[in-house]
Amino acid sequence: METLLLVLDLAGTFVFALSGAMAGVRHRLDLFGVLVLSFAAGNAGGIARDLLIGAVPPAAISDWRYLAVSLFAGIVTFRRPSVIDQLRSPVLLFDAAGLGLFAVAGAQMALGFGLNPVMAALLGMLTGIGGGMTRDVLLAEIPTVLRADLYAVAALAGALVVVIGAAFRLPATAVTIAGAILCFALRFMAIRRGWHLPVADGLGPSTTQARAPEARKEDGASRR
């Protein structure tokens, strides 16, 4: 189980690092910026998980393979962004798979460190969504998990399968696989069918939109 989780963790790190690097390329960052985003997207969730449960130093820092996988994904994307962009649909599917793997791995590790089931499920969800949230924050964007699709909900569902299975003393490997499959299925259907949670009704222009005309007037006045 430990070896399997390590392999899946590294695979998920690579996929999420690709998504972070692509976001950096689309924002026209330099090589350093792209590599920072690739590492952040691939490892932020795992680092947050390890720090919260006291597994220090975090695996992403103490194990060179996490850094190597993240940098490799970033360099490949920086050198051949068109190739990665053409693989958008496969990358989305791998991203969904990585989300499931990270969620169940995070929940399993949290249970191993003695956390109660509720917090273990939340920590599994955090492991899955942490990298994407960090990537979006670094790019000054509202995190995708807060505004689109079933992302965090899918991760939480997969983590819940793990903690429920542990409560009933079911085989850990089977429960882990089942949780990952459920998370992947929910995320996949959300991508294909546009499933999402209810969205808040707007009360008018956002603060940013409301301030935009005033900002333009002030800018024009300053130039005059």
N, C-alpha and C positions, 0 to 999 in steps of 0.2 A: 504494500500500500504506500509506504513512504517513497519508494522509487517511482511508482506510478504517478503520485502527486507531484513529484519533482519534475518529471518529464512533461506532464500536462501544464504545470506552472510555467515552465520555460516556453512551451508552445504558445500559451496564452500571452506571455510577455512579448514574444515576437510579434504576434498579431496586433496587439494594442500599440506596440511601438510603431508599427507601420501606420496605424491611424494617426498617431501623434505627429509622425514625420510628414505625412501628407497634409495635415492641417498647417504645419509650418511652411511647406512649399507653397500652398495656396495663399498664404499671407506674405509670401516673398521674403522670408527670413533668410539670414545667411546660414552657412553650414553649422556654425556653433548653435544658433537658435533652433535649427531643425533637430540637431542631436539632443539638445536639452528637452525639447518637446517629446522626442521619441522615448527618452529615458523616463520622463515624468509620466507619460501615458502608460508605459509598460510596467512601472514599478511603484507608483505612488500609493495605489491601493494596498499592495502587499506590505509596504513600509509602514503605512498607518496601522494595519492589522498587527504587525509584529510589535510595534511600539505600545499599542494598547494592551496587548496580552503579556508584555514583558519579555518577548523573545528578542533580546538585544545581544549584539547588534543585528539589525534586520538582515534577512537573507540577501536582499537586493544589494546590500553594501558589503557584506562579509563574503559572499560567493561571487567570484569574478565572472561566472557564466551569465548572470543576469545582466551585468554591464555589457559584456561582449555581445549578447543577443540583441540588446537594445541599440547599441552603436551600429551593429551590422545592418539592422533594419533601417536605421536612419541614413546610413551612407548609401545603401541600395536605393532608397527612395529619393535621396538628393541627386544621385547620379542619373537615375532612370525614372523620373516621376511619371512620364507618360505611360510606361509599362505598368506601374502600380495603379494608375488611374483607370487603365483599361480593365483591370481586375477588380473594379469597384464592387460588383455583385458578389464574386467569391470572397472578397475581403470582408464584406458585410456578414456573410455567412460564417466565416472564421471568427469574426468579432463576436457573433452570437454564441459560437461554441466556446470562445475564450471567456465570455461573461459567465457561462454556466460552470466552466471548470474552476474559475477563480472563486465563484460564489460557494461552491461545495467544498473546495479546498480550504477556504477561509473558515467556513463553519466547522469542518472537521478539526482544524487546528485549534479553534477556540474551545471546542468541547474537550480536546486533549489537555488544554491548560486549565480545565475546571470551571469554565464559565457556565452560567445557567442557560437553559435552552433559548430563552428569548433573546438574550444578549448575543449568544452564539449565532443565531440567525441574522441579527442586525449586523454583526461583524462580518459575516459571510457576504451580505449585501454590500457593505462598505468596500470589501476587497474587490468586488466586481466592478463597482462604479467609480472607485476613487481615482483611477488613472484618467478616465474621461473628464471628470470634474476638474481635476488639476490642469489638464490640457486647456480646457475652455477658460478657466480663470486666468491662466497665463496669457491667453489671447484676448482678455477683456471681453468675454462673451458670457451670456447666461448659459450655465451648464445644460447640455442636451437632456440630461436625466430629469431636469425640472420642467421641461417644456415640450417634450415630444415622445411619442411611442411608449411602449411598455418596456422600459429598460430596468429601472430600479425594481419595479414590481416583479419582473421576471427573475431577477437575481434573488430577491427575497423569497420567491416561491421555491426556487431550487435549494436555497439554504434551509428552508423550513422542512423540506423532505428529509434532509440530513438529520436535523435535530429530532424530528418525529421518529425516524428510524432508530436513532440512538436510544430514545426513550423506551421503545419497544424491544430493544436489544436485537435488532435485525442485523444481518451481515453488513459490515461497513462498506465493503466493495460494491455490493449490489445497490445499497442505498445511495452511495456516491454517484454511481452511474445513472440511477433513476433521477436524482436531483438535477444532474447536468443535462439530461435529456429533456426534462420538463422545462428548465430554464431556456434551453435552446429552442424548443418548440414554441414557447410563448413569444420569444424574441423574433423568431422566424415569421410567425403569423402576423406579428405587429408590423414587420417590414413589408410583407406581401399584401396585407389587407388594410394597413393604415390604422391599426387599433391604437387607441390612446385613452387615457383617463379624461374625465370631463375637464374642460378648460374654462377658466374664470371669464365671465363676461366683462368686457372693457367698459369703463366708466367715462370714456373719452380718450383724447390723445394721451399717450404716455408722457411722463415727465420730460423725457429726452425730446420727444416730438414737440411738446409745448414750448420748450426752451430754444428749439432750433431757430425759429424766426427772430427771436430776441438776440440770439448769438450772432446771426448774420447781420442784424442792424448795428450791433455794437462793433462788429468787425469792420463794417463799411464806414462807420463813423470814425474809428481809429485810423483807417487808411486816409480819410479825408483830412 
